[in-house]
Amino acid sequence: MTIGLAALVERYLTQRRQLGFQLRSPAYSLRSLAEHVRRTRHRGPLTLEVMAEWARQDSHRSIDPRTWARRLKHLRSFTRWLQQFEPATEVPDDTIFGRLPERQAPHIYSDEEVQQLLATARQLGPKPGLRGLVYETLFGLIASTGLRLSEALSLTVGDVDLRRGLLTIRRTKFAKSRQVPLHLSTMQALSQYRWMRDLAGAGRDDDAPFFIGTRGHRFGQAMDGHQVERVFAALRSELGWVNRGMHHAPRIHDLRHTFVVRRILLWQQQGIDVDEAMLSLSTYVGHAMVTNTYWYLQAVPELMAIAAKRFESCMPELSHA
């Protein structure tokens, strides 16, 4: 292969992003793979053996083959693309570490856990400083709106309309944009953060990042998602939560899942027809298909009763079919 793997990874990522894909997790995986190949001095086409060896070396030191399988899944599209330059490139499939379930049950946070997270984030130093407020507001926004972490970090000052209580989410996971109305309490928290952010001297132009780094030369710049994940992992370890999901530990993304579950439970308590409301929820959180929202009814224990009730309501019709 005359062109280095790292250069080909960057070419692939550029082409995919031009098509509207953000590729945060795949980009991290592909660059990690390229570094593994460089470090091990592998020569020749990418083989299943090389990729499997890389997959086993995840940052969490997992011994779960499902974790390794998820890492390999990030490589499939890239390896197919790479075959145009190196036809002997192998494409990983389910036979290496077993079949991967499409989606795993998330950790659904209790109200107490969310409050603990925000309170602990608020204490992040150094003090005096903006860092604790940045993380408290970021995690609080995700918990109260169900945004993806990437969507929250991509917000600019112009995207956050505190007068109308509206967020504009641009070029989401599926290259679409949407607007997200905010609860009054969320608006108040964002207003307080914006005031403190501006007071600290961060950029106020519409295209300036809303959530900002606070340390050294990173002050005022967009936050790095992997750094946010590392901070969250430290907070999670400090709080010592018991994991109730199927992933390695509670994740930031589970705040999004929790938002969806709590909304459906609230509708049930209020006597609202969940089926009629599901499309609006799917649109609000930016799901590509409403079936992605219905997935929660069968995958999350808190919602299984709703799924059972929906099934029971269909039984008379089925018995007469």
N, C-alpha and C positions, 0 to 999 in steps of 0.2 A: 504494500500500500504506500504509494509515493507521498500522499498527503497524510500528515499526522492525525491520529484519532481525535485529539483535542480540537484541532481546526475543523474537522468534519462535524463534530458535535456542535460547534458554534454556528456552522453553516446551516445545519439542520434546524437548530433552534430559531435562527433568523427567518428561515423560510416558513416555519410553522407559525411564528408570531405574526408574520405578514398576513397569514390567513385568519388571524383573530384569536389564536390560542395563547394563553398566558404561560402555561408550562412551568410553574414554579417548582413543584415536586419533581417532575421528570427532568427538568434542567439540573437540579441538584444531583439526582441519581446519575445522569449521563456524565456530568463533569467528574463525579466521584469515580465512575467506571474508568474514564480516561486517565485519571490520576493513578488508579490501581494498575492499569496496563503499563503506564510509564514507570511506576515504582517496581513492578515485577519484571520489567524489560521483556514483555511478551512481544514476539515478532510474528507477522503473518495475520491471517484472517481471525476475526473474533470467533471463538469456539464456545460451545455450551459449557465446557469444563472451566474456561476462564471466567465466564459470566456467573456460573454457579459459585465459584470460589469467592468472587466479589460479593455476591448476594449474602453469603454467610457472615460477612464482616460488617454487619450494620452497626450503626453508632450506639444502639441500645444493647449490643451483645446478646441479641435474642437467640434462643435455641429452638424457636418455634418455626417449623418449615413453612407455615402460612406467612410469616413475616418475610422470609426469603422469597417466597413465591410472589408476594406483592412487589418486592424490589425488582424482580425479573420482569414483571408485567410492564414496568416503566420502559423497558428496553425494546419491547416488541416492535413498535412502530418505527423506532430508529434503526433497528437491525434490518428491517425490510427495506427501508430507504437506503441503507448503507450497501445493500447488495448491488446497486447500480455501479458502485465504485469497486467493490470487492465481491464478486459473485459467490465466493466460497464462504461468505459470512453466514453463520448459523443463527436461526431464530428460535429463542426459547419458547417452550410450550408447557402445558400442564403436566407433562410426563416427568419433569425433573423433580419437583417438590410436591407433586400432587395437585389436584384441582383446587382452585381458590374460590371460596364462596364469593358471590358477587358483592355483597355488603354485609358487614358485621354489626351486631347490635352495639350501639354507642353507650357511653356512660351518661346517664341523665342526672344532672346536678340537682341537688336539693336547694331550696332557697337559702338554707344556712351555709351551704358550701359556696354559693355565689357570693354571699355577703362576706364570708371568710376570705375569698380570693381578692375581692375589691379592697377590703380593709388591709390585707397584708401587702398588696401592691402599693397602696397609698404610703406605706412606710419605707418604700425603697429609697435609698440614699443616692448620692450624698445630699445632706441638708445644710443650709436651705438650698432648694433646687426644684426643678420642674419634673424630674424623672418619675417620681412616685405618682404624681397627678396624671402624667401621660399614660402610664400603664393602667392605672385605675380607670381612666376614661375610656381607653381603648377596649379593655375587657368588658367594661360596663356597656359600651355601645353594642358589642357583638352579642352579649347576653340579652339585651333589650330589643334588638332588631333582627337577630338571626343572620347578620352579614357573615360572609366568609372573611377570614383574616386578610386575604389578598385584597378584597374589596375595601375593607376598612383602611388598610395601609395605602391604598391608591387614591383615597379621597384628597381633594385639594380644597383650599379655602373657598373657592368659588362653588364647589360641589355641596357645601354645607350651608343651606339657607335657613338661618335661625329665625328670620322674620316670619317665614311661612311654615317653619317646622318640617323641612323637606330635604332629604338627601338625594343627590343624583349619582347613581352608580353607573359608571361608564365602562363599556367594553368588558363585560363580565366574563365568566368562565366560558360562556357560549357566544361571545362576541356580540352580545346585545347590551342595551342600556335600559335602565329602569329608574323610577323614582320611588323613594321609600318615605312615607309619612312617619313622623316621630311622635311619641307620647310626650305629654307636657313635662314629665319628670326627666325624660331623656334630653329634651331641649334645654332644660335648666342646667343639667350637668354639662352639656356641651358648651353652653354659654359661659359657665364659670371657667371651663378649661380654656376656651378661646380668649377670654379676658386675661388669664394668667399667661397664656402662650404669647399673646401680643405684648404684654407688659415686659416679658423677658427679652423681647427684641427679635422674635421670629418674623419671617417674611409675611406680609399681609396681601400680596398680590393674589389675584384669583387662581393663578397656576401654582402657587406655593403649596407644599404638602401640608395637610391639616395636622396629622400626627407626625411629630418630629423627633429626631435624635437630640440628645441633650448634652452629650459629652464631647469636649474638645472640638476638633474640626468637624465632627458630625452634627454640631448644633445647627438646627434649622433645616437639616436635610431629611429626606424621606427615611423612614425606619426600615431596617432590614428584617425580613420575615424570619430568617433563621435565628437572629439575635433575640427576637421576641419569643420564639419557641424555647430558646435556652433560658430566658428569664422565667417563663411560665413553668418550665420543668423544675427550676430551683424553688419556686413558690409552691408547686405541687408537693415536692419532697418535704418542704418545711411544714406544710399543712397535714401531711400524712393521710390523705384520703384513702378509703378502701375502694378499689376499682370494681365497679359494677357492670362494666362493659366488656366486650370481647377483644378490644385492642390491648396493647401492652400496658396502657395506663390511661387515666383521664386526659383528654386533649383539649386544646383551644377549640377545635372544630366541634367538640361535643357541646359547647355553649350554643352553637347554632342548632344542633339537634334538640337540645333542651328547650329552646325557644319554640320550635315547632310542636313538640309534645305538649308543653304547657298551654299553648294556644288551643290545641284540639281538646284537651281536657277541660279548659275553661268553657269552650263552646258546648261541650256535653253537659256541664253543670248548669249552664244558662238555658238549656233546652233548645239550642240552635241546631238545625239540621246540618250535620257535619259534611254530608255529601254536597249540599248546596254551597257551603262555604269553602270547600277544599280548593277550588280553582283560584279564588282570591288569595288564599294562603300560598299556593304554588307560585303565583305571579309575584307576590310580595317578597318571597325569599329567593326568587330567580331560578326556580327549577325549570329545566327544559321541557319536561312533560309532567302532567299532573300525577301520573303513575308513580313518579319519584316521591311525591308527597304521601300517596297512599301506602307506600312501603312501610312507613312508620307503624301502621295499624297491625302489621303482621310481625314486625321485628322487635318492637319495644314492649316489654311486659306491661308497662303502665297503660298501654292502649289496646291490649289484647281483648279486654272486656268489650270495648267498642266494636272491634272486629267480630266478636262472637255475636253481639246483638244484631249487627248488620246481617250476619249469616242467618240467624234465627228469623229475622223479618222476611227473608227470601224463601224460607222453607214452605209456607203455604202455597206460594206460586209454583215451586218446584214439584210439590206433591200432586198438583193438578195439571202439570205439563204433559 
